[in-house]
Structures are given as C-alpha cells and as structure tokens.
C-alpha cells in the first residue's frame, strides 16, 4: 500500500510505519524558501520517522543524509572521511547532520538497526530540473566557472547510488555505520562541465571568474540566512570554489560497494536520456 503524506505530519508518519520491516528515508529538502524549512523537514522529519519506526518495530532504518553534513574537504589531498569531525557550513548541511543525530538518538536502546549514507551530487538519467541549467551552460561551450575550476568534487552516477541504497538496506555489516557514497574518483569542477559538453558534442572552454565572486556570494548567503531567507543561485555560487571530495573506503568495507560508471560515460547516458525526453 502507498501512504501519501508529509513527514511533518505525525499521523501520516505513524500510518506509514504500520507493518514495515525496512525504511529508506530519502524525503528531504535541499533548496528551501525559508531556512527554517530545512530544520523542520531534514531534522525534525527524520526524528519523527525514526521514533515511529522504533515504536512500530522496524528492523532497519536507512537515512539518506548528504556529504554536506560533513562540510568541505580541507584540500585535494585530504578528501572527507567518516572519521573526520563534521563541520557543516551551510544550513542544509547542519540540518542533515542534525537529522543523523536525531536518528541515532531515537534508535538508542532499541532493536532497530540504523545506517546513514552521505551521497554526493548524483548525475545520470532522470536528473532533476535544477540541473538543466548546467547542461545548457555546457552546451554553450563557454560556461562560467568561479575560480580556476580545479577544486575537486565527488559525484555519483544514479545507478551506483541506487546500488548503495540497496546494500544499506540489506548488508548485515552496514548496521550502525555511516558512509560516504560516490564515484571511485573525484573530479575537478571544470571537468564536470567538460564532460557535460563532450556528451553533447561540444568542446567546452570555460570562462573563469575571480574567486572573489564566490567569497562575495558566500557573504550574501550568510546575510540572507541571518534573515531566514535563501537564494539557490547565491548559495551555489558561494560554494563554487570549495573542495567537496570524499573517500569511499568505508562504503567499500561496510557495504561491499563498488561504483561502476564514471563521469564521462554517466554524462553521455544523462544527455541521451534527456534528448529522448525532449529536455535537451
């Protein structure tokens, strides 16, 4: 049966947990209208679901968190690891980390197992509307890149993400663990646009903007947040020069996870799908 409801609604959450053995909690919000929405959904929603799962006797609860819960990597040579102390910078990251903490608190002393996955940005077929602009910029051949474009980011192909989620639900050794999931290697940010362009038969030569643009946008993002407001464009630009690479050794060990698709092949599949759907 399908239970249609809102994770902010206790009644809907309780109904959704009836006769449930496994929970994959992927409901959340990334780009809100108001900052408080992040906490009401990503933190309180997870707490509400986890408590209901324990009450209902759910065997395992998997929470789809985010690499943002950890913050940023300190350098290209030091990707984020689960053993690092989390240092989320954005309210999104803080709300996801708070959701993780609510999960572990709710499961303490219960028979319900917990698993936290921290996926990076996903790509591939069925990409969301908010990714369209990036593909269109790449198709222009001259996408704007803030900084030198050499900051490293981790991403994950959608099929590999689905595989990781399935493993988190079923692999015994995953219980009690937290793991980043991403492609086997990280990429320079400019390479992401190059791969998007190549998939569209376009030779991409980015136009580079000064790194100061990111600093200005980060300041604007913080000022808006202080007012409880949010702008996706300002927020994304403010993070544009950060390293967001992570190490997936833990996912390999805990889940037996091994990604199979890399950036260029994944982007080719994404573009082929979008063209078949009339979206590019």
N, C-alpha and C positions, 0 to 999 in steps of 0.2 A: 504494500500500500504506500501511496505517496502522501506525506503530510505537508501541506503548503502552509508555511508560517514564517514568522520573523523571530530571530534569536533574541530579540529584545522582549519578546512576549513569553512570560513564564509558562503560561498554559500551553502554548504551541510547542515549546521545548519539552515539556513533560509528556505531551501526547506523542512526540516524535521518538521518545525513548522506549516506548512500550514494545516488548518482545524483540529487542535489538541486542545482537551479540557483539557487533563491531561498529565503531563510529569513526568516520573520516570527516573531521571538521575543517572544511575549506571555505566556509562562509566568512566574509570579511569585507573591509573597505580600504582602498588604497588612497584615492583622491577624494576627500570629503568636501562638503560645502563649509562645514564648521569643524574646528579642531576637536570639539567635544564628541563629535560623532565617532571619531577614531576610538576613543576610550569606551564609549557606550557599546560599540559593536565588537571591536577586536579584543578588548579586555573583559568587559562585563558579559558579553555574549559567550565567550569561552568559559568563564566561571560558571555561568548559568547552565550551559550544556554539560560541563564536566560533573557538576553536582547532581544533575538529573541522571547522568549516566551511572554514577555510583549508586544512586538510590534505586535505579532500575536493574542493577546487576550486570551492566555491560562488561564484557570480558576484556576488550582493549579499546582504547581511545587514542586516535592519531590526530594531532593538531598540526595543521599546515601553517607554520609560522612564516618567517622571512629572514633572509640574510640581513635585512635592516635591523633586526633585533640585536645584532652584534655590533652594528656601527659600520666602520670602514676599516680596510686593511691599512697598516701603517706604511707599507711600501710595496713595490712589485715583488720584492724578495721575501716578504713576510705576509702571505695570504692569511685570511681569517681562519681560526681553528676553534673548535668547541671548547678547548681548554683555556682560551683567552677570556679575560673578564669582559662581559658585554659592556659596550659603551655606545648605545644607540644615540644618534644625534638628532634625528627627526622625531616628530610626534608619532608618525606612523611606526617607526622602529620601537619607540618606547611603548606604544600601545600593544605591539606584538610581543615584546618581552614581558610586559605585564600579563598578557594572556598566558604565556608559558608558565609564569609564576603562579597564576591562578589555577592552572591545570594541576601542577604538582601539589599544590596545597590541597586541592579537592580530593586528589587520589591518595593522599597520605593515610595509611591505616586501612585502606580498602583492598578488595580483591581485583579491582580494575587496573589493568596494565596501561601505561602511558607511553607514547612515543611522540617526539617533536621533530618535525622536519623543517629545515630552513632552506627552501628553494630560492634560487636566484631568479632573475628575469627569464621567463620562458619565451621561446620562439617556435615557429613552425606553422602548419595549417591551423586554421581557426583562431588566428591571433586576434586580439580584441581591437575595437575601433580606435582606441587611443594610440595604437602602434602604426596606424596608417600614415600619419604624417612623416614618420621616419622613413618608410619605404618610398614615399613620394619625394622626399628630400634627396634620397639616394638616387632616385630615377632622374633627378635634375642634373646629376653629375657634379654638382658643386654644393654639397650640404655644408651647413655652418657647424663648425666644431669649436667649442670653447677650450682654450689652452692648446697644447701641442698634440692632443689626441692620443698620447702614449700612456695615459693612465689605464691600468688593467682592470677588466671587469670579467666576472664569471657569468655565464648564461647556461640555460639548459633547454635542450630540444624537448618538445612536448611529449613525445612517446617515451623518452627516457624518464621524464618526470612521472608519467603515469606508472611506469615500471617501479620506480622508487616508492610511490604511494602504495602500490600493491604489496610490495615487500614489507613496508612498515606495518601493514595490517596483518601479515601472516608469518613473518620470520620470528622464531622464538627469541633469538638473541637480541632483537631490537628493543625488547621491553625495557623501559626505564631510560632509554637513550635519547640523545639529541644529536642530529646530524645535518650538516650542510649537504645539499644535493645540487650538482652542476655538471657541466660537460667535463671531460677529462682534463682539459686545459683552459686557462683563462685567455682573454684576448685584449689587444689594445683597442680602446674605444673607437679610434678611427677605422680599425679593421672591420668593425661591425658594419659601418656604412659602406666600406669597400665590398664586403660580402653581399650586402643588400643590393648594391649596384650591379655587381657581377651576375647575380641571379636574374637581373633584368636587362642583361647585355649592355650595361652602361659602364664606362670607365670613369670611376669616381676620383675626383681630385678635390678634397675638402678645402673650404675656405676657413682659415683659422682666425678666431677672435682672441683677444688678450685674456689671460687667466683672470684678470681683474673683473671681468664681466661676471664670472662665477662668484667671486667674493661679494660683489655688489648685490647679486641676486640672493645669495645666502643671507646677507643682512636684511634684505627686503622680506625674505621668507620668515625670518625670526621676528621682524616687526609685525608682520601680518598675524603670525601665530600668537603674539602677545595680545592681539586684539580678538583672538579666537577665530581668525579668518584664514583662508587658504587659497592659493592660486597654483594650479598644477604647473603652469609654464614657469613661474618664478621658482617653485620648489625644485623642479627637474634641472633647470639651469644652474641653480645654486649648488647642486651636487655633481655637476658635469665634469669636474676635474678630479674627483675622488677615486681612489683605488677601491674597487668592490670585488676583489678576487678572493676566493675561498679554497681551502684544501678539502678534498672529499675522501681522505683516507678513512675517516670514521665511518662514512656511509659504505665504503667498500668492506670494512671489517664487520660492522653491525648488521648490514642488510645483504651483503653479497652483491652490492650494487656495482654495475659496470656500464657506463654510458656507451652507446654505440654510434651515435650520429654527431658529427661535428658541425661547426658554424657554416661552412660553405655549402655542404650538402643540405643542411637544415633550412638555410635561407632559400635554396633552389626549390625545395619542396613547398615552402611557405608561399613563394611567389607563384608557383604553378597552381596551387590551390586557389590563391586569391584571383588569379586570372580566370580560372574555370568558373569562379563565382561572380565574375564581373566586378570585382572590387579593386582591381589594379588595371 
